Amino acid sequence: MKLSTALGHLALLTASLTDAAVVARPENGLLNKRANIQNPQNAGVFVYPPDGLSFTQIAAVLTIPSSVTVPDGAPAGNYYGSAWIGLDGDANGATSLVQTGIRWNLVDNVLSWQTWYEWLPQAETDISDGSITIQPGDQFTLIIHVDSPTQVTISITDTTQNEAAQTYAVTAPEGSSVSGNTAEWTVENLHPSQNLNFADFGVVTFASCSAQLSDGSYQYPPSGDDWYIVDDAGNQLNYVTVGDNTVTVQYRPSGGSVG
């Protein structure tokens, strides 16, 4: 697909998501395919396509935390976290994951935000040109559209601040490609991979979630599996609540019982 065509498609979809348009979720026979997957890093939902199909796009309206704090009882220090959408995060060992989202950084008790995208195994690319202003609780429309196995178009729009969509044509690192084998809406604990303390983020919500398939149909969060973060002691660090088109991830204190 030409970039101009993809940009036109993204503009239409961004407007639709900004208006909270909801496409009726089809009965696809996968609605009972649910499991709670424990891991040290990711919380949210991932979905698989039906046999013979792949994902060509993922989208959501992300509401970032309204507050980010040091967890109760945790030592003083710097704390972090991230929320993102992605493709191939649970496929092929996630070696070709392409993702985009918002990171929060609580450094010296000062909260800052960073938009970013990443295509593994390449390092994260921060979007730091000052074109996006971020405040706690803002809503972002996030879209990843697959143009080819080695090219995607990423769109990030802060709809709360009425910012224009920021669109990026991203080429796969050498040896990497997107297969569209999974789609994910995720909050990430950066500690396991980057040794960064996990902040108390309160609540993160992904609304108007959709993952478009290669035949033009859609899948939604209820057709997938939940994953939630556990600490080194095996304590669950979040709740995940799934609606027809929404994924809500809530922080919980270490040692809390499973809810």
C-alpha positions, -999 to 999 in steps of 0.1 A, spaced: 0 0 0 13 35 -8 20 57 21 -5 83 9 -32 57 8 -23 45 43 -23 81 56 -58 86 41 -70 54 57 -55 64 91 -71 98 89 -105 83 85 -100 57 112 -86 84 136 -117 104 132 -139 74 138 -120 64 169 -119 100 182 -157 100 180 -157 67 200 -173 48 171 -179 12 181 -182 -16 155 -204 -44 166 -183 -74 177 -190 -104 156 -196 -139 171 -164 -156 160 -164 -187 180 -135 -176 201 -153 -158 229 -146 -185 255 -109 -187 247 -97 -170 279 -68 -177 302 -50 -158 329 -13 -157 319 12 -148 347 44 -130 337 67 -104 352 63 -77 325 30 -73 307 -7 -68 317 -36 -66 294 -51 -87 266 -37 -104 235 -57 -120 207 -49 -146 180 -64 -145 145 -85 -174 131 -67 -200 111 -56 -187 77 -59 -150 86 -35 -124 100 -39 -90 116 -33 -60 94 -41 -32 119 -46 -26 156 -61 5 172 -73 19 205 -82 50 224 -58 50 253 -65 70 285 -32 74 303 -29 75 341 -44 106 359 -16 101 385 16 82 389 32 77 423 57 57 442 39 25 454 29 24 490 58 10 511 83 11 483 116 28 488 123 63 474 136 64 439 126 67 403 96 48 389 84 40 354 58 22 333 43 21 298 11 15 279 11 3 243 -6 -15 215 13 -39 193 14 -67 168 33 -100 171 40 -95 209 31 -131 217 43 -147 184 77 -161 175 90 -153 209 81 -116 203 113 -112 183 95 -91 157 71 -71 179 61 -37 165 45 -14 191 37 22 200 25 39 232 31 63 260 57 59 288 55 76 322 87 86 341 86 96 378 121 109 382 131 129 413 94 132 421 88 149 388 64 132 363 71 133 326 56 115 296 71 101 264 55 89 232 74 62 214 74 34 189 96 3 186 101 -26 161 122 -53 177 150 -61 177 157 -24 171 157 -1 202 128 21 211 125 54 192 113 83 214 92 110 198 107 140 214 102 168 188 78 187 211 49 182 187 28 164 213 18 180 246 8 154 273 -11 159 305 -22 133 331 -54 116 321 -52 126 284 -67 103 257 -46 92 228 -57 75 196 -31 49 187 -30 30 154 -6 6 138 -14 -2 101 5 -28 82 15 -16 47 37 -46 40 56 -72 60 85 -48 64 66 -14 66 40 -1 90 24 33 95 20 45 131 -4 72 141 -5 89 176 -31 116 184 -36 134 217 -73 140 213 -77 157 247 -52 184 237 -67 186 201 -33 179 187 -30 170 150 -22 133 143 15 125 143 21 99 117 53 78 111 63 54 83 84 28 101 106 2 83 114 -31 98 149 -37 111 170 -60 90 158 -96 93 125 -86 110 90 -85 96 54 -84 109 34 -115 106 2 -103 122 0 -135 144 -11 -117 175 -24 -83 186 -20 -68 221 -33 -40 243 -8 -38 272 6 -21 303 43 -29 307 65 -32 338 99 -20 325 118 -36 354 125 -71 340 140 -58 308 155 -25 318 158 -28 356 134 2 362 111 4 392 74 -1 385 53 29 393 18 29 408 -1 40 377 -36 38 391 -58 30 361 -51 27 323 -80 22 299 -79 11 263 -113 19 246 -126 14 211 -101 -15 208 -100 -33 175 -77 -56 155 -85 -58 118 -80 -90 100 -67 -97 64 -102 -104 52 -114 -70 65 -133 -83 95 -123 -74 131 -115 -91 164 -119 -76 198 -104 -81 233 -130 -107 246 -118 -132 220 -83 -132 236 -64 -141 267 -56 -119 298 -21 -115 310 -11 -99 343 21 -90 361 35 -108 390 65 -97 411 95 -119 421 74 -133 450 45 -143 427 22 -115 439 -2 -102 413 4 -65 406 -27 -56 386 -63 -63 377 -74 -67 341 -111 -60 332 -123 -67 297 -154 -54 280 -167 -57 244 -142 -31 231 -123 -21 262 -94 -33 283 -89 -17 318 -57 -23 337 -56 -13 374 -25 -12 396 -27 -31 429 -2 -32 458 23 -60 460 10 -89 480 -27 -82 473 -50 -112 467 -62 -121 432 -94 -103 425 
